[in-house]
Amino acid sequence: MTTRLCLDSRPVTAALFALRRTGLIRGERRQRFLTGAFGRLHLGGDSFAIRADARHGDRHATLALTGNGQSRATGLVAAHVVRALVTQRVPSGVHHLEQLTALADLPERLGPHGVTATR
């Protein structure tokens, strides 16, 4: 799995990747640094874009979500997950969201809230 981050500011994005390449800040220390820095820095607008790619053998699937209000979208996802856990039969244990069939239509459920899903 690969996670990538891109900000509205090209210079700040470039600086983050340069910092990563130096290897000076790793693991938990990097997490603390980024959390602290982003708590003080406020760059760009409220729009967001997320892309997920999944591969299994020859099969490949892609989903992109775009919208405004990333924090609101995060809260909406959390609310839908809690509703599914409370009202539907979900297998016990620890799972990734994509493993729960009760949430298979979650991208479409976010549509009325201004989130656009593209497959």
C-alpha positions as CSV (number, residue, x, y, z in Angstrom):
1,M,0.0,0.0,0.0
2,T,1.2,3.5,-0.8
3,T,-0.1,6.7,0.7
4,R,0.6,10.0,-1.0
5,L,0.0,13.5,0.1
6,C,-0.3,16.7,-2.0
7,L,-1.1,20.1,-0.7
8,D,-2.4,23.2,-2.5
9,S,1.0,24.8,-2.1
10,R,3.6,23.2,-4.5
11,P,6.6,24.6,-2.5
12,V,5.3,23.1,0.8
13,T,4.5,19.8,-0.9
14,A,8.1,19.8,-2.4
15,A,9.6,20.7,1.0
16,L,7.7,17.8,2.7
17,F,9.0,15.3,0.1
18,A,12.5,16.7,0.4
19,L,12.4,16.3,4.1
20,R,11.2,12.7,3.7
21,R,14.0,11.9,1.4
22,T,16.6,13.1,3.9
23,G,15.5,10.4,6.3
24,L,15.9,12.8,9.3
25,I,12.3,12.4,10.4
26,R,10.9,8.9,10.5
27,G,8.0,6.9,12.0
28,E,6.4,8.4,15.1
29,R,8.7,11.4,15.1
30,R,7.5,12.3,11.5
31,Q,3.9,11.9,12.6
32,R,4.4,14.3,15.6
33,F,6.2,16.8,13.3
34,L,3.5,16.7,10.6
35,T,0.7,17.0,13.2
36,G,2.3,19.9,14.8
37,A,3.2,21.7,11.6
38,F,-0.3,21.3,10.0
39,G,-1.9,22.5,13.3
40,R,0.0,25.8,12.8
41,L,0.0,26.1,9.0
42,H,-3.2,26.8,7.1
43,L,-2.7,26.6,3.4
44,G,-5.2,26.4,0.5
45,G,-8.9,26.1,0.5
46,D,-11.4,23.5,1.8
47,S,-11.6,21.3,-1.3
48,F,-10.2,17.8,-1.3
49,A,-9.5,14.9,-3.6
50,I,-9.0,11.3,-2.6
51,R,-8.0,8.5,-4.9
52,A,-7.8,4.8,-4.0
53,D,-6.4,2.1,-6.2
54,A,-6.9,-1.6,-5.4
55,R,-5.2,-4.5,-7.2
56,H,-5.8,-8.2,-6.8
57,G,-4.0,-10.3,-9.4
58,D,-5.1,-9.1,-12.8
59,R,-8.0,-7.1,-11.4
60,H,-7.8,-3.4,-10.7
61,A,-10.3,-0.9,-9.4
62,T,-10.0,2.9,-8.8
63,L,-12.3,5.2,-6.9
64,A,-11.8,9.0,-6.6
65,L,-13.8,11.3,-4.3
66,T,-13.8,15.0,-4.6
67,G,-15.7,17.7,-2.7
68,N,-15.4,20.5,-0.2
69,G,-15.1,20.4,3.5
70,Q,-12.7,17.5,4.2
71,S,-13.5,17.5,7.9
72,R,-17.2,17.4,7.3
73,A,-16.7,14.5,4.8
74,T,-14.7,12.6,7.4
75,G,-17.5,13.1,9.9
76,L,-20.1,11.9,7.5
77,V,-18.1,8.7,6.8
78,A,-17.7,8.1,10.5
79,A,-21.5,8.6,11.0
80,H,-22.3,6.1,8.2
81,V,-19.9,3.6,9.7
82,V,-21.4,3.9,13.2
83,R,-25.0,3.6,11.7
84,A,-23.9,0.4,9.9
85,L,-22.3,-1.0,13.0
86,V,-25.4,-0.4,15.1
87,T,-28.2,-1.2,12.6
88,Q,-26.7,-3.9,10.4
89,R,-25.1,-7.3,10.9
90,V,-21.4,-6.6,10.6
91,P,-18.8,-9.4,11.2
92,S,-17.1,-9.1,14.6
93,G,-13.4,-8.3,14.6
94,V,-11.2,-5.6,13.2
95,H,-11.8,-4.7,9.5
96,H,-10.9,-2.1,6.9
97,L,-13.9,-0.2,5.7
98,E,-13.7,-1.7,2.2
99,Q,-14.1,-5.1,3.8
100,L,-17.6,-4.4,5.1
101,T,-20.2,-5.1,2.5
102,A,-22.7,-3.0,4.5
103,L,-20.7,0.0,3.4
104,A,-20.2,-0.9,-0.3
105,D,-22.5,2.0,-1.4
106,L,-20.9,4.6,0.9
107,P,-19.4,6.7,-1.9
108,E,-22.8,7.1,-3.4
109,R,-24.4,7.9,0.0
110,L,-22.1,10.9,0.3
111,G,-23.3,12.3,-3.0
112,P,-26.2,14.4,-1.5
113,H,-23.6,15.9,0.8
114,G,-21.5,17.3,-2.1
115,V,-19.0,14.5,-2.5
116,T,-18.6,13.3,-6.0
117,A,-17.5,9.7,-6.7
118,T,-15.7,8.7,-9.9
119,R,-14.9,5.1,-10.7
